[in-house]
Amino acid sequence: MRTWVNVARYHLIRPAIYLAMPWAIMAFSFAVNLTIFRLVPDQSGVPASNNAYHATGAIAVIYIFFFVMGITSAAQSLPFGLALGVSRRSYYTGTALLAVTLAAADGLVLTVLQAIERATGGWGEAMHFFRVPFILIGPWYLTWLTSFVGLALLFVYGMWFSIVYRRWRMLGTLAFLAAQVTVVLAIVLLITRTDSGPGIASFLTGLSAAGVTGLLAALAALLFAGGYATIRRVTV
């Protein structure tokens, strides 16, 4: 456990990447969206309480950045980490510990900002920057849990991409992408051939935000396992 903590701290020798940059990008995105809402009058005629017509979707920026952080965490730091004598498994688990910690902390910040957004009527402009229809509109604890799971998932997914590149280089990365696309197409084809589309659609639309969070958590665990299996024989 101590080794895992040391690996997480090792990544933070560059704190700006993990602590400052995500929020700097979020602040810029927020400022741009708020400026647009204030300068461009709302001509939709939709009441301000209707979330669907006032959500910006720009909160996706921080999730994308977590994916990028996951990629860079292994791409840039893995060789030196192994040179220091850290095992591949310890490096991977310690980096995942960093992902979980950052996701928990940043998810809490997103939850607090959403509470402020609610209290101020969407920053005085009916702007739902931190609220997303269906997913991030519930009680604070569910907002935090969903944010936490989503951020951790994308970080771990980025880690796996980077490890695949380290092990099999560009050709392997392209094959990794192709395999994922093939799986998706196979699933779509199976659904089409079995006429199970309406049933699956009904199941998905019937899920609550908590149900979606549970599915994302299961996917995150699967991605973690995939990366863990891949790093065992990675070369640097």
Secondary structure, 3 states (H helix, E strand, C coil): CHHHHHHHHHHCCCHHHHHHHHHHHHHHHHHHHHHHHHHCCCCCCCCCCCHHHCECCCCHHHHHHHHHHHHHHHHCCHHHHHHCCCCHHHHHHHHHHHHHHHHHHHHHHHHHHHHHHHHCCHHHHHCECCCECCCECCCHHHHHHHHHHHHHHHHHHHHHHHHHHHHHHHHHHHHHHHHHHHHHHHHHHHHHHHCCHHHHHHHHHCCCHHHHHHHHHHHHHHHHHHHHHHHCCCCC
